Amino acid sequence: MLQHPDGPDGNAPGRLFIGLMSGTSTDGVDGVLVRLQAGARPVLLASASLDMPEALGGELLALNRPGQDELARAALAGNALARLYAEAVTALLSQSGHGTADVTAIGAHGQTVRHRPELGYTVQLNNPALLAELSGIDVVADFRSRDVAAGGQGAPLVPPFHAAMFGGAQPRAVLNLGGIANLTLLDGGSAPRGFDTGPANMLLDFWCHQHTGHPYDDEGRWAATGHANADLLELLIADEPWFALPPPKSTGRDLFDSVWLAQRLNAFSGPALDPADVQATLQRLTARTVADALERTLPQARDVLVCGGGARNTGLMRDLADCLRRPVRPTDTEGVPAQWVEALAFAWLAQAHVDRLPASVPAVTGARSARVLGALYPH
């Protein structure tokens, strides 16, 4: 489905866009350079992934909670992230042989540190003006705010892109496993629906780093040494009313953070658990909450395509297959590498903004009507 430059669409007309994504896992920046043309398959020209510097990642995590001198620290972190984005742009252009004049715009989501649509705001750290200055390319950023202003959740933003890439006659779901898990429901040609289902890598990475020193549980190997505890799993689900809320809904570290987990572990009255057992239970929590949500909203889904960093966690993929009881496979099997789906989506959203096309889906976010998303920062 996704063409590469040596394929039949390699010399097709169209415009070049860059998509940049750094998710709630704060582990790095993914970027793509893609040729987009209405009615044609996207052509992936280059892709790059840069590790998040440890100090910046730590500061971004810290800024998810109130702290001293937040405004100045947030501004400096936004500057540092924009410089990292600029490095990704340089890598993409170097890899592809294209210059800045060839690229119509960059779509840069920024780093979410607050997401409170019920209070009317969402905050993504970034400095798109600095990124435009450093890259010499127009930048489209701040994609969530307009939808929130229109009464929506401002997230998830990728369901229309999922529909364009993976939609068909048969009902199916697309599951993005970043820090948070979100589902896109594709019901055989009707408008896509979508919503967040709960934590994915966010709690898994936190618990793994706290107890092993590793930033994430590679392929779920550590979780595989433990056993999911059924009583703790039921407590985690039953004790959180958010799981039972109907869509539209979205969430983030404002809810599912280390404090959330500590409170529930302290309330658990069962036997003391080995840390690996907790990890296995958190892995099962992601799978169960995804499966429960899909059963409530699109039980006729034939299969589930998975993208995002969690698609590389073979233990989590096994749990998902067990809980979902239908084929579960990465988007790679459809020709779209799971790692690049979100970055591709922000290139696609940048194109929609440049063309003044509404890209929000009220059935997904709950906004009053579809809106053109993002703000433009000319170079």
C-alpha positions as CSV (number, residue, x, y, z in Angstrom):
1,M,0.0,0.0,0.0
2,L,2.9,2.4,0.8
3,Q,5.1,2.8,-2.3
4,H,8.9,3.4,-2.3
5,P,10.7,5.5,-4.8
6,D,11.9,2.4,-6.8
7,G,8.3,1.3,-7.2
8,P,5.9,2.2,-10.0
9,D,4.9,5.5,-8.4
10,G,8.5,6.6,-7.8
11,N,8.4,9.4,-10.3
12,A,4.7,10.4,-9.9
13,P,3.8,14.0,-9.6
14,G,2.8,15.3,-6.2
15,R,4.2,17.4,-3.3
16,L,6.7,16.4,-0.7
17,F,5.8,16.6,3.0
18,I,7.7,15.7,6.2
19,G,6.0,14.2,9.2
20,L,7.6,14.3,12.6
21,M,6.3,12.5,15.7
22,S,7.6,12.2,19.3
23,G,5.0,10.4,21.4
24,T,4.2,10.0,25.0
25,S,6.8,7.4,25.5
26,T,9.5,10.2,25.1
27,D,12.0,7.7,23.7
28,G,12.7,9.4,20.4
29,V,11.6,11.3,17.2
30,D,10.4,9.5,14.1
31,G,10.4,11.3,10.8
32,V,9.4,10.6,7.2
33,L,9.7,12.4,3.9
34,V,6.8,11.4,1.7
35,R,5.3,12.3,-1.7
36,L,1.6,12.8,-1.4
37,Q,-0.9,13.2,-4.2
38,A,-4.7,13.0,-4.2
39,G,-6.0,9.6,-5.3
40,A,-2.5,8.0,-5.3
41,R,-0.6,5.9,-2.8
42,P,1.9,7.8,-0.6
43,V,5.5,7.4,-1.7
44,L,8.0,7.0,1.2
45,L,11.2,8.7,0.1
46,A,13.1,8.6,3.4
47,S,12.7,7.7,7.1
48,A,14.7,8.5,10.2
49,S,14.5,7.8,13.9
50,L,16.5,9.8,16.4
51,D,16.9,8.8,20.1
52,M,15.6,11.3,22.6
53,P,18.6,12.8,24.6
54,E,18.3,11.5,28.1
55,A,18.2,14.9,29.7
56,L,15.5,16.2,27.4
57,G,13.4,13.0,27.8
58,G,13.6,13.3,31.6
59,E,12.6,17.0,31.5
60,L,9.7,16.3,29.2
61,L,8.5,13.6,31.6
62,A,9.0,16.0,34.6
63,L,7.0,18.7,32.8
64,N,3.9,16.4,32.8
65,R,3.6,17.3,36.5
66,P,3.5,20.7,38.2
67,G,6.9,21.9,39.2
68,Q,9.1,25.0,39.9
69,D,9.6,27.5,37.1
70,E,7.5,25.5,34.6
71,L,7.0,28.2,32.0
72,A,10.7,28.8,31.5
73,R,11.5,25.1,31.6
74,A,8.8,24.3,29.1
75,A,10.0,27.0,26.7
76,L,13.6,25.7,26.8
77,A,12.4,22.1,26.4
78,G,10.3,23.2,23.3
79,N,13.5,24.8,21.9
80,A,15.5,21.7,22.4
81,L,12.8,19.5,20.9
82,A,12.6,21.8,17.8
83,R,16.4,21.4,17.4
84,L,16.0,17.7,17.5
85,Y,13.2,17.9,15.0
86,A,15.5,19.9,12.8
87,E,18.2,17.2,13.0
88,A,15.6,14.7,11.8
89,V,14.7,17.0,8.9
90,T,18.4,17.2,7.9
91,A,18.7,13.4,8.1
92,L,15.7,12.9,5.8
93,L,16.9,15.4,3.2
94,S,20.4,14.0,3.2
95,Q,19.1,10.4,2.8
96,S,16.7,11.4,0.0
97,G,18.9,13.8,-1.9
98,H,16.1,16.5,-1.8
99,G,16.6,20.1,-0.7
100,T,14.5,22.3,1.4
101,A,12.9,24.0,-1.6
102,D,11.4,20.6,-2.6
103,V,9.4,20.2,0.6
104,T,6.0,21.9,0.8
105,A,5.7,21.7,4.6
106,I,6.6,19.9,7.8
107,G,3.9,18.5,10.1
108,A,5.3,18.5,13.6
109,H,3.0,17.3,16.4
110,G,5.1,18.4,19.4
111,Q,5.3,16.7,22.8
112,T,2.1,16.5,24.8
113,V,2.7,17.4,28.4
114,R,-0.9,18.3,29.4
115,H,-4.1,17.1,27.8
116,R,-7.3,18.2,29.5
117,P,-10.0,18.6,26.9
118,E,-12.7,18.5,29.6
119,L,-11.1,21.8,30.8
120,G,-10.7,23.2,27.3
121,Y,-7.0,23.0,26.8
122,T,-4.2,20.8,25.5
123,V,-0.5,21.5,25.5
124,Q,2.1,20.2,23.1
125,L,5.6,21.5,23.7
126,N,7.4,22.6,20.5
127,N,8.8,25.8,18.9
128,P,7.5,25.6,15.4
129,A,8.9,29.1,14.6
130,L,12.4,27.9,15.5
131,L,11.9,24.7,13.5
132,A,10.9,26.8,10.5
133,E,13.9,29.0,11.0
134,L,16.3,26.1,11.4
135,S,14.9,24.0,8.5
136,G,14.0,26.7,6.0
137,I,10.6,24.9,5.5
138,D,7.1,25.9,6.4
139,V,5.9,24.2,9.5
140,V,2.4,23.1,10.5
141,A,2.0,22.5,14.2
142,D,-0.5,22.7,17.1
143,F,-2.9,20.2,15.5
144,R,-5.1,19.5,18.6
145,S,-6.1,23.0,19.8
146,R,-8.7,23.8,17.1
147,D,-10.6,20.6,17.7
148,V,-10.6,21.2,21.4
149,A,-11.8,24.8,20.8
150,A,-14.7,23.3,18.9
151,G,-15.7,21.2,21.8
152,G,-13.8,18.0,20.8
153,Q,-11.2,15.9,22.6
154,G,-8.4,16.9,20.2
155,A,-7.4,13.3,19.9
156,P,-6.9,10.8,18.5
157,L,-6.0,12.6,15.2
158,V,-5.0,9.7,13.0
159,P,-8.2,7.8,12.3
160,P,-8.9,9.6,9.0
161,F,-5.4,8.7,7.9
162,H,-5.9,5.1,9.0
163,A,-9.1,5.0,7.0
164,A,-7.3,6.3,3.9
165,M,-4.6,3.7,4.2
166,F,-6.3,0.6,5.6
167,G,-10.0,1.0,4.9
168,G,-12.0,-1.4,2.8
169,A,-15.2,-3.3,2.5
170,Q,-14.7,-5.4,5.6
171,P,-14.9,-4.1,9.1
172,R,-11.5,-3.9,10.9
173,A,-9.7,-2.0,13.6
174,V,-6.3,-0.2,13.6
175,L,-4.6,-0.1,17.0
176,N,-1.8,2.4,17.7
177,L,0.4,1.3,20.7
178,G,2.3,4.4,21.8
179,G,2.4,5.6,25.4
180,I,-1.4,5.4,25.2
181,A,-3.3,2.8,23.1
182,N,-5.9,4.1,20.7
183,L,-8.3,2.3,18.3
184,T,-9.6,3.3,14.9
185,L,-12.8,1.6,13.9
186,L,-13.2,1.1,10.1
187,D,-16.7,-0.2,9.4
188,G,-16.7,-1.1,5.8
189,G,-16.9,2.4,4.2
190,S,-18.7,4.5,6.8
191,A,-16.9,7.4,8.6
192,P,-14.1,6.2,10.8
193,R,-14.5,6.2,14.5
194,G,-11.7,6.2,17.1
195,F,-10.8,6.8,20.7
196,D,-8.1,6.1,23.3
197,T,-8.5,2.8,25.3
198,G,-6.0,3.4,28.1
199,P,-2.3,2.9,28.8
200,A,0.1,1.0,26.5
201,N,3.8,1.5,26.7
202,M,3.5,4.3,29.2
203,L,3.1,2.2,32.4
204,L,5.1,-0.7,31.0
205,D,8.2,1.5,30.3
206,F,7.9,3.2,33.7
207,W,7.7,0.0,35.6
208,C,10.5,-1.6,33.6
209,H,12.8,1.3,34.0
210,Q,12.2,1.5,37.7
211,H,13.0,-2.1,38.4
212,T,15.5,-3.1,35.7
213,G,17.1,0.2,34.7
214,H,16.2,-0.5,31.1
215,P,14.1,2.1,29.3
216,Y,11.6,-0.5,28.0
217,D,10.9,-4.2,28.1
218,D,12.5,-5.5,24.9
219,E,10.0,-7.8,23.2
220,G,8.3,-8.3,26.5
221,R,11.0,-10.6,27.7
222,W,11.0,-9.4,31.3
223,A,7.2,-9.7,31.5
224,A,7.5,-13.2,30.2
225,T,9.4,-14.2,33.3
226,G,6.4,-13.2,35.4
227,H,2.7,-14.2,35.6
228,A,-0.2,-11.8,35.2
229,N,-2.2,-11.6,38.4
230,A,-5.9,-11.9,37.7
231,D,-7.0,-10.2,41.0
232,L,-4.7,-7.2,40.4
233,L,-5.8,-7.0,36.8
234,E,-9.4,-6.8,37.9
235,L,-8.6,-4.1,40.5
236,L,-6.8,-2.0,37.9
237,I,-9.8,-2.1,35.6
238,A,-12.6,-1.8,38.1
239,D,-11.0,1.0,40.1
240,E,-10.7,3.3,37.1
241,P,-14.0,4.8,35.9
242,W,-12.4,6.2,32.8
243,F,-12.2,2.7,31.2
244,A,-16.0,2.4,31.3
245,L,-16.7,5.9,29.7
246,P,-18.2,5.8,26.2
247,P,-16.3,7.5,23.3
248,P,-15.4,10.1,22.4
249,K,-12.6,10.0,24.9
250,S,-8.8,10.6,25.1
251,T,-6.3,10.4,27.9
252,G,-2.6,10.7,28.7
253,R,-0.1,11.1,31.5
254,D,-2.6,13.5,33.3
255,L,-4.3,10.3,34.4
256,F,-2.2,7.2,33.8
257,D,1.0,8.0,35.6
258,S,3.2,6.6,38.3
259,V,1.0,8.0,41.0
260,W,-2.1,6.2,39.4
261,L,-0.2,2.9,39.5
262,A,1.2,3.4,43.0
263,Q,-2.2,4.1,44.5
264,R,-3.7,0.9,43.0
265,L,-0.7,-1.3,44.0
266,N,-1.0,0.1,47.6
267,A,-4.8,-0.8,47.5
268,F,-4.1,-4.4,46.3
269,S,-4.9,-6.8,49.2
270,G,-3.5,-9.9,47.6
271,P,-0.1,-11.5,48.1
272,A,3.1,-9.5,47.5
273,L,4.0,-9.7,43.8
274,D,7.3,-10.0,42.2
275,P,8.0,-6.9,40.0
276,A,8.0,-9.1,36.9
277,D,4.4,-10.3,37.8
278,V,3.3,-6.6,37.9
279,Q,4.9,-6.1,34.5
280,A,3.0,-9.1,33.1
281,T,-0.2,-7.7,34.6
282,L,0.3,-4.3,33.1
283,Q,1.0,-5.9,29.7
284,R,-2.3,-7.8,30.1
285,L,-4.1,-4.6,31.2
286,T,-3.3,-3.0,27.8
287,A,-4.5,-6.1,25.9
288,R,-7.7,-6.5,28.0
289,T,-8.8,-2.9,27.9
290,V,-8.2,-2.8,24.1
291,A,-10.2,-6.0,23.7
292,D,-13.0,-4.8,26.0
293,A,-13.3,-1.5,24.1
294,L,-13.4,-3.3,20.7
295,E,-16.1,-5.7,21.9
296,R,-18.2,-2.8,23.0
297,T,-17.8,-0.7,19.8
298,L,-17.0,-2.9,16.8
299,P,-17.4,-6.6,17.7
300,Q,-17.7,-7.5,14.0
301,A,-14.2,-6.4,13.3
302,R,-12.5,-9.1,11.2
303,D,-8.9,-8.3,12.2
304,V,-6.8,-5.7,14.0
305,L,-3.8,-4.0,12.5
306,V,-1.2,-2.7,15.0
307,C,1.2,0.2,14.6
308,G,3.4,2.2,17.0
309,G,6.3,1.1,19.2
310,G,4.2,-1.6,20.9
311,A,3.9,-3.5,17.7
312,R,7.5,-4.6,18.3
313,N,6.7,-6.0,21.7
314,T,6.0,-9.7,20.9
315,G,4.8,-10.5,24.4
316,L,2.2,-7.7,24.1
317,M,1.2,-8.8,20.6
318,R,0.6,-12.4,22.0
319,D,-1.6,-11.0,24.8
320,L,-3.5,-9.0,22.3
321,A,-4.1,-12.0,20.1
322,D,-5.3,-14.0,23.1
323,C,-7.7,-11.3,24.3
324,L,-9.0,-10.1,20.9
325,R,-9.5,-13.6,19.5
326,R,-9.1,-12.5,15.9
327,P,-6.1,-12.0,13.6
328,V,-3.7,-9.4,15.1
329,R,-0.8,-8.3,12.9
330,P,1.4,-5.3,12.4
331,T,0.7,-2.8,9.6
332,D,3.9,-4.0,7.9
333,T,1.8,-6.8,6.5
334,E,-0.2,-4.2,4.6
335,G,2.9,-2.5,3.3
336,V,3.1,0.3,5.9
337,P,5.9,-0.1,8.5
338,A,4.4,0.1,12.0
339,Q,7.1,2.5,13.2
340,W,6.3,5.1,10.6
341,V,2.5,5.2,10.7
342,E,2.1,8.2,13.0
343,A,4.9,10.3,11.3
344,L,3.2,9.5,8.0
345,A,-0.1,10.7,9.5
346,F,1.3,14.1,10.4
347,A,2.7,14.6,6.9
348,W,-0.8,13.8,5.7
349,L,-2.3,16.2,8.2
350,A,0.1,18.9,7.1
351,Q,-1.0,18.4,3.6
352,A,-4.7,18.8,4.7
353,H,-3.8,22.1,6.5
354,V,-2.0,23.5,3.5
355,D,-5.0,22.6,1.3
356,R,-7.4,24.0,3.8
357,L,-9.2,20.7,4.2
358,P,-11.0,19.8,7.4
359,A,-9.1,16.8,8.9
360,S,-10.9,16.3,12.2
361,V,-13.7,13.7,12.5
362,P,-16.5,14.8,14.8
363,A,-17.5,11.1,15.3
364,V,-14.0,10.5,16.7
365,T,-13.4,13.6,18.8
366,G,-16.9,14.9,19.6
367,A,-16.2,18.3,18.1
368,R,-19.2,20.3,16.8
369,S,-18.1,19.9,13.2
370,A,-15.0,19.1,11.2
371,R,-12.2,21.7,11.4
372,V,-9.0,22.5,9.5
373,L,-6.3,21.5,12.0
374,G,-3.0,23.1,12.8
375,A,-1.3,26.5,12.6
376,L,1.1,27.5,9.8
377,Y,4.6,28.9,10.6
378,P,6.2,30.1,7.3
379,H,9.9,29.7,6.9
